[in-house]
Amino acid sequence: MIESMVLALQSRGLKVTPTRATTHLLLDVAQPLVPPAAEASRGDIDCTLAGLPGLSQTVVFINDPERPPGNYAWALLWGTQFRGAGDPDVQRISNGEDWQHAAELIGRVLHVRT
């Protein structure tokens, strides 16, 4: 599921960096603000800006709070408490096995019009 999710996000042009927290898998997902250098070389964008980071969102693969133990969910991580003290501020977006739907929603969250 995780590898499929990473590939689905990358196929949407998103940069994905998986990291493991103490008890969760985190995916740092970023949408480049400026197209890659190959697109910028057409002349309409300054190549020195190509590939700069744009919007980003941390996605977490968690135990699903809405289903029995042993089931997982994809969620968006909001705030900074997850890396510090306190409970994570998460927004559940889909069942763990429904990575296609989760990737679609994440793509919408990070969509940048150029």
C-alpha positions in Angstrom: 0.0 0.0 0.0 2.7 2.4 0.9 4.8 1.9 -2.2 1.7 2.1 -4.3 0.8 5.4 -2.6 4.3 6.8 -3.2 4.2 5.9 -6.9 0.7 7.3 -7.3 1.8 10.7 -5.8 5.0 10.8 -7.9 2.9 10.1 -11.1 1.0 13.3 -10.3 4.3 15.2 -10.3 4.6 15.4 -6.5 7.9 14.9 -4.7 7.5 12.3 -1.9 9.9 11.8 1.0 9.0 8.9 3.3 10.2 9.1 6.9 9.4 7.0 10.0 8.3 8.6 13.2 8.3 6.6 16.5 4.9 4.9 15.8 3.8 6.2 12.3 5.0 6.4 8.7 5.1 10.0 7.4 5.1 11.0 3.8 6.3 14.5 3.2 4.7 15.5 -0.1 5.5 18.6 -2.0 4.2 20.2 -5.2 7.0 22.2 -7.0 5.9 25.8 -7.3 8.0 26.3 -10.4 8.2 23.6 -13.1 11.3 21.5 -13.4 14.3 22.9 -15.4 13.3 21.0 -18.5 10.0 22.9 -18.7 11.6 26.2 -17.7 14.1 25.9 -20.5 11.4 26.7 -23.0 12.1 30.3 -22.2 8.9 31.5 -20.4 10.3 30.9 -16.9 13.6 32.0 -15.3 15.6 28.7 -15.0 17.2 29.9 -11.8 13.8 29.5 -10.1 13.1 26.0 -11.6 12.3 23.4 -9.1 11.9 25.6 -6.0 9.6 24.1 -3.4 6.0 25.0 -3.5 3.1 23.7 -1.3 3.8 20.8 1.0 1.7 18.5 3.2 2.7 15.8 5.6 0.6 12.6 5.1 0.5 10.0 7.9 -0.4 6.3 7.7 -2.1 5.6 11.0 -4.1 3.1 12.9 -7.7 3.8 11.7 -9.7 5.4 14.5 -12.9 4.6 12.8 -12.4 0.8 12.3 -11.3 -2.2 14.5 -7.6 -2.5 15.5 -5.3 -3.8 12.7 -6.9 -1.4 10.1 -5.1 1.6 8.8 -6.0 5.0 7.3 -4.3 7.8 5.3 -4.6 11.2 7.0 -3.3 14.7 6.5 -1.2 16.0 9.4 -2.0 19.5 10.5 -0.1 21.6 13.1 3.2 20.7 14.8 2.1 18.8 17.9 2.8 15.4 16.3 6.5 16.0 16.4 6.3 17.4 19.9 4.0 16.7 22.9 0.3 16.0 22.7 -1.9 14.2 20.3 -1.5 14.6 16.5 -3.9 16.9 14.7 -4.9 14.7 11.8 -7.6 14.7 9.2 -8.5 11.2 8.1 -9.0 11.1 4.3 -9.4 7.4 3.4 -9.0 3.8 4.4 -5.4 2.6 4.2 -6.2 0.2 1.3 -7.8 3.0 -0.7 -4.5 4.7 -1.6 -5.8 5.7 -5.1 -8.5 7.9 -3.5 -6.1 9.3 -0.9 -3.6 10.2 -3.7 -6.3 12.0 -5.6 -7.3 14.1 -2.6 -3.7 14.9 -1.7 -3.1 16.0 -5.3 -6.1 18.4 -4.9 -4.8 19.8 -1.7 -1.4 20.5 -3.3 -2.6 21.7 -6.7 -0.9 24.8 -7.9 -2.1 26.6 -11.0 0.6 28.0 -13.2 
